[in-house]
């Protein structure tokens, strides 16, 4: 279909950037007080702490810095968010409006396993320079 050219690594990077941007938007909304609660959260409350973590780790994931570790931590945060906030109406995501938390958790787990892709700080930092020819 594409004459044997694989775009898989670049699409992985694009997926990482898209997920990080949308996830970080949730943090900005939380910290600026545009939530369903309608107020700016008090410092050091669970809502405020999750907003700070989401901005910090979302930004790191956006640029691909320590991507695997950050993605694993964010998968844990999404799972905690689902089980503490969303399961009050029922366990299944379609009943309790927890679909987005489940999707983020699975996407972050995938990024933790697959890595950040070639367009990331991690990829730049781990590439080895080309060997220099030896002069005789």
N, C-alpha and C positions, 0 to 999 in steps of 0.2 A: 504494500500500500504506500509506504513512504520510502521505497527503494532501499530498505535495510538500514536506514538512519534511525537510531533510537533517540527519541526526545524525552525518555523517561527521567533522566537525572535533572534536566531543566524543568520539567513539569513538577518534580518533587520540590524543587526550590520555589517555584511559583505557588504551589499549594501551601508551603510553609509560610510564605509571605502573606497570602490571603487569610490564612487561619490566624496568624499573629495580629494582623490589622483588625479583623473583626473581633477577636477576643479582647484586644486592648481598648476597643470602643466601649465594651461593657464596663471596663474599669473607669474610663473617663466619665461615663454616665453615672456610675456609683459615686465617684468623688465630687462631682459637680452638683449632685442633688437632683438629678433628673429621673429618679426612680419612681416606682409606683407609690413609694412611701411619701415622696415629695419633699424631702429635706436632705440637707447635707449631713452625712453621718458624723457623729462625734468621733474624735480621735481615739484610737485604740479599741474601738468596738470591732466585732467580727466583720461587719460590712466594710468598715474603713480599712482594716487589715487586708481583706481580700482584694479591695480595690488597689491598694499599694502593691501587693504581690502581683496582681494582674498587669499593672502598668510596667513594673520592673521586669518581670519575666516575659511579658509579651513583647517588650522592646528588645530584650536579648534574643528571643526567638525570631523576631522580625529580621534582625541583622545576622542571625546564625551564629551567635556567640554562646558556647557551651550548650549547644542545641539539644543534645540527647538528654543531658541531666535536667535541663529546664523543661523539656517536653514531658519527662517522667514526673517531675514535681507538679506541672500543670494538669497532667492526667489525674494525679491524686487529688488535686484541688477540685477538679470537675466532678470526680466521684464523690468526694465529701459533700460538695454542694448538692449533688443529686440526692444523696441519702439523708442529708440533714434538712434540706429545704423542700425538695420536690415530693418526697414520698409521704407527705402528710395526708394527701388525698387518696393515695393508693400506690402500689408498687410499680405498675406499668406506666411507661413514659407517655403514652397517648392519653392516659386518664389524668395525669397530674401536671401536665405542661412541662415535663422535664426532658423533652426531646433534644433540645439544644445542649444541655449538660451531658447527655449520653453521647451525642455526636462529637462534641469537643473531647470527651474522655477517650473515645476510640481514635480520633484523629491524632491526639497527642501521643497515645501509645504507639501508633504507627510511626510517627516522627521520631520517637525515642528509639525504635528498632531500626528504621530505614536510614536515619541520619538527616542532615540538613540539606543535602544536595550540593551541586557545585558552586552555586551563587551564594556563598556564605563566608563569614569570617573564619569559621572552623575549617572549611575547605582550603582557604587561602593559607591559613597557618600551618596546615599539615602537608601541603604540597612540597615535595623536595625539589631543590633547584637542580637544573640540568648539570650533569658532570662536566667539568672543565677539561679540555684536552691537555694532556701532559706534553710539555716541551722537552725535547731531548738535546 
